[in-house]
């Protein structure tokens, strides 16, 4: 149980294009999903908290117009990197917190590797 | 083998030996701690967690120790196996906040 998937697993795009990454909780519902970015040999950095039915909360320094987040249902959140540039190349990971639990445990997706040329 | 996660980011251990991975945290209000394992190119995988009202918790081949006095957390892996090679992160949160703060991570390499 508690499986989170991401699609695509990797993507290569040209500079200036937009890329959408999906995060799905497969066997549970999640009111809250989180988006992280991880550069090589570094830790996970929280970008934003995605809440179903409301606007995402972004961490300091993360541009909300650059990284669009939509949490359309209790099992799906999407992250769109708009007008991507080479410095946006990174490993993007989502996590989800199960609905109806007061535990802080998050279940992580397998990550999406983005390469912007 | 033993390492301090924030100051010695790599740990090499002989297969079959026990591993100790350390993590220091700074927020005295942190009350929930989790250890994650991340294999290359994959997302973090939950290993074990502990709340601040405990100082030790055991799982299968893993033990987490918490010393709140010095704000120190450790993960012990018994009889380390090649499949244990990965990056290990500690994460913490406080007061029911669902946002996790991750440590720098320790790369564990198991020697055959």
Interface residues (C-beta under 8 A of the other chain):
Chain A: X4 X6 X32 X34 X42 X43 X44 X45 X46 X49 X93 X95 X97 X102 X104 X105 X106 X107 X108 X109 X110 X111 X113
Chain B: X32 X34 X36 X41 X42 X43 X44 X45 X46 X49 X89 X93 X96 X97 X98 X99 X100 X102 X103 X104 X105
